[in-house]
Amino acid sequence: MIFITLGSQKFQFDRLLKAVDELVDSGVIAEPVFAQSGYSDYEPKHYSFKRFLDRDEFAARMDEADIVITHGGTGAIIGAVKKGKKVIAVPRLAKYGEHVDDHQLQLIAEFRQMGIICGCDDCSQLAEALNEVKHTEYKPFRSNTHAIVESIDGFIRSEVMGAEPVGERNRGNHEGRNLRVLMVGNDPAVKGGITSVIGQLMDYDWAGDGVNLRFIPTYIVSNPVKKTLFFARALARIRRLLASSVARPDVVHIHISYKGSFVRKYQVHKLCRKYGVPDVIHMHGSEFAKWYAACKPAQQDRIRAMLREASAVVVLGEQWNERIKAIEPAARTVVVSNTVHMPGVTVRWPQDGEPFRVLFMGVLIQRKGVGDLLDAVARLRDTGRLGSMRVVIAGTGAQEDELKAKARALGLLAGTDAGDGGTENGDAGDFGAAVEFAGWTDGDGKRALFERSQALVLPSYNEGLPVAVLEAISYGMPVVATNVGDMAAAVHGGENGYLVEPGDVDALADALARIASDRARYEAFSHVSRALAEREFDDAGYFRTIAGVYRKAVEEAL
């Protein structure tokens, strides 16, 4: 069976659907064909189609398929290749109104060069492409696990054996070879948004951008002694690498927040200055400006110096840019919003008997406003507007026990009434099971939570542009959030969700009720969320921008 999947980008791809229709009509294609046609206007005459599929339908069609024909989107291609399918990728072109530019030509060329797909540059070549895939064995998908292993191997060679990283021997300076980038940040086991961003950068295959990425973690969650020792060892590794005559990075990418994170990363920055290696500072921590204002003058001097001396300062939005420029006008800021990899599925309205799941995902600290969320859920229950809504709180943090106690006292947990004790989790049909604490999740568990939820809520008092919000809209989720930071870039009030003021429990409750009670509104919001994610936050452009920041930093340092 041939499965055509065009995603949910708000652009038509009539040209591809029509070309396949003609091949079926002429007998060139004899096997069954099914298309997920998205926003295309053309309706195939000789094979079945449906505009959008829910998660289960999509998975079933993908499993059934022998060949997948898709557009040149990274998520669509990788999703099919990971499933072991033979993939024909056809680029959307701007001249036909299929996209805003022709970047898919480059993406398909890169995937073709990897030997994992058949690239079909024009629909007129579809017959030849189908013949090729039927007689060609493509390489299996190579995850970034191998790249990470090679990075570790390169580190061992450079620091223990004194050799260069794999693939870098006898190449002289960075001209004519891939750019060597050292990234510094939290250990992958640390929970939070910084780790999510680092994970995205580590998971990306940089080969097509001419970049070799190596990572050294500088922070772990542990007792003060172990954290200090861990950082000391990491700093020694960074120093040896910067001093190496054969494996020195061309640029260092430093992820930084405030408080202890600044103290650690300032030392890394000074090492970069000492050894003449340009560094790119990647700002995180929505309360950085507030923390700066409370610092002593000597510390403020160091903060301004670091911002001024860095080759580039990556900020996550225009508000971030204004805050950093207010601290240090000479900072060479680059606005690069967080990004998200487009999943192959979108969320759906719950079936009969299923709860309407509203997901909160984040660290459980006061700034996140989860206490307000619990008050809003209780308000909905007390006014008879809760319906089948169930709020799933995914996260851990300093406020976790306090929030669980509050939910229990409000009678929101399974088997409890106001003032009762009870368990933290329960089935949707249990008395009082309006809230579930799911703990911290990542990887497959995190994806499963997104896939089975209907909407995201984030009632924070301070944010930048959280990865969780971008992940949510990539699944087509409507979002209820507070109007803080650069949230409005991803949540357009009245179009794909609602923005309320921090601490306004009544407005928060009303927004949740509006989304959960109107299926037509929900589905309209869902389509806008997915289209916005694909248009503004798809990771392909993000990685090209970051690679450009690296190259500019190196060029200006010469």
Residue, then its C-alpha position, 0 to 999 in steps of 0.5 A: m500500500i502507498f500512503i501519502t501524508l502531507g501533514s497539516q501545514k496550511f498550504q495546498f499540495d494539489r500538484l502531488l495529489k493530482a500526479v498520483d491520481e493520474l498514475v493510478d488512472s493510467g495503471v502505473i500504480a496498481e497497489p492501493v493508495f490512501a492520502q492524508s491530504g491536509y489543506s489541499d483543495y484537490e480531491p483524488k478521484h481514483y484513491s481514498f483520502k482524508r484531510f486529517l487523521d488522529r493519532d491511531e488512524f495515522a499509525a495504522r496507515m503508516d504500519e500498513a504502508d510499504i511506500v510513503i510519499t510525502h512532502g519535504g518536511t523533516g518530521a514527515i520524512i524522519g517519521a516514515v524512515k524510522k518506521g522502516k518505510k521506503v520514502i519518496a519525498v517531493p518538495r513543496l515549491a513557493k511558485y505554486g503557492e505550496h510554501v513560503d520558500d523552496h527550503q524543502l529542495q535543500l532538505i530533500a537533497e540532504f536526505r538523499q545524500m544520506g542514502i535513506i530516501c528517494g528524492c523526487d524533485d518534480c511530480s513528473q518524475l513520480a513514475e521513475a521514483l516509484n520504480e526506483v524505490k521498488h528496486t533499491e535498498y536504502k540505508p537504515f535511519r541513523s539516529n544521533t546516538h552514533a554521533i554522540v558516541e563519536s563525540i565521546d570517542g573524539f574526546i577520549r582521543s583528544e584528551v587521553m591519547g592526544a589525537e584529533p576527533v574522528g574525521e578531523r586528522n590532518r585537516g589544519n585550521h577550520e577551512g576545508r573541514n567541518l566547524r568544531v563546536l563545543m557546547v556547554g550546559n546542564d547534564p541531560a538528567v537535569k529537569g527543565g527547559i534548558t535541558s530540552v533545548i540542549g536535547q534538541l541541539m544534540d539530537y539534530d544531525w549537524a553534518g549537513d550544516g558542516v558542524n561537528l558538535r561536542f557536548i560537556p555538561t557542567y551541572i548535575v543535580s546533587n549535593p553541594v560537594k558533588k556539584t562542585l567536584f563535577f563542575a571542577r572536572a568539567l572545567a578542567r576538560i574544557r580548559r584542556l580542550l581549549a588548549s589543545s593544538v589538535a582538537r581545539p573548538d572553533v567556537v563554544h556554545i554556552h547555555i546560561s541562566y542566572k545565579g549559580s549558572f552565571v557563576r559557572k558559565y562566567q568561568v567558562h567564558k573567561l577561559c574562552r577569552k584566555y585561549g582566544v576562542p569565540d563564544v556564543i552565549h545562549m540566554h535562559g532563565s526568564e528572571f535573569a533581568k530581575w536577578y541582575a537588578a538585585c546583584k551587587p555592583a561588582q557582580q553586575d560589572r561581570i554580567r555586563a562584561m560577559l554580555r559585551e565580550a561574547s561573540a553573540v548573545v542568543v535571546l529567545g524573543e523580542q522582550w528578551n532582547e530588550r531586557i539584555k540590551a537594557i543591561e548591556p547596550a553593546a551586547r551582540t544579540v541575536v533573536v532566535s526563538n525556541t523551536v520544535h520538531m514536528p510530530g507525525v500526529t495531532v491531537r483530537w477531541p476526546q471520544d465518548g467516555e474519555p476525559f478532556r485532558v488539560l496538560f500542565m508540563g513544567v517544574l513545580i515552583q511558585r513562578k509557574g502558577v500551579g496553585d492558581l490552576l488548582d484554584a481555577v479547577a476548583r472554581l469550575r467544579d463549584t460552578g458546574r462547568l468542569g464537565s469531563m475535564r481532567v488536569v494532568i500536572a506533569g512535573t516535579g519541584a520544590q512546591e510539589d508537596e505543597l501543591k499536592a496537599k492543596a489539591r487534596a484539601l480542595g477535593l480535586l484528587a481521586g477519592t477525596d472531598a474538600g478537606d479529605g486525604g486521598t491518593e494522588n492519581g485515579d481514573a477519570g470516573d473516580f469521585g473528585a478525580a479532577v487533577e492528576f500528578a503525573g511526575w516528571t516525564d521525558g522521552d516516550g513518556k512525554r510524547a505519550l502525555f502530549e498525544r493523549s491530552q487535548a490542551l495545554v495550560l501554563p499560568s506562569y508569572n514569568e516566562g520567556l517562550p517555553v519549549a512546552v508551549l511550542e511542543a503543545i502547538s506542534y501537536g495541534m493543542p490549543v493553549v491557555a497561558t498567561n500573557v508574560g514574556d514572549m508567550a504571545a508569539a505562540v499563543h494568539g488570543g482567540e485564534n489558537g488559545y487564550l492569554v490571561e493575566p497572571g493571578d487572574v483565577d476567574a479568567l483562567a477558569d473561563a478560558l479553560a471552560r471555553i476550550a473544553s466545552d465547544r468542539a468546533r472552537y477546539e478543532a479550529f484552534s487546533h488547526v491554527s496551533r499546528a499551522l503556526a508551529e509549522r510556519e514559525f517554529d519548525d526546527a529546520g530553519y532554527f538549526r540553520t540560524i544557529a549554524g549561521v551564528y556559529r560561522k559568523a562568530v568564527e569569521e569575526a574572530l579571525 
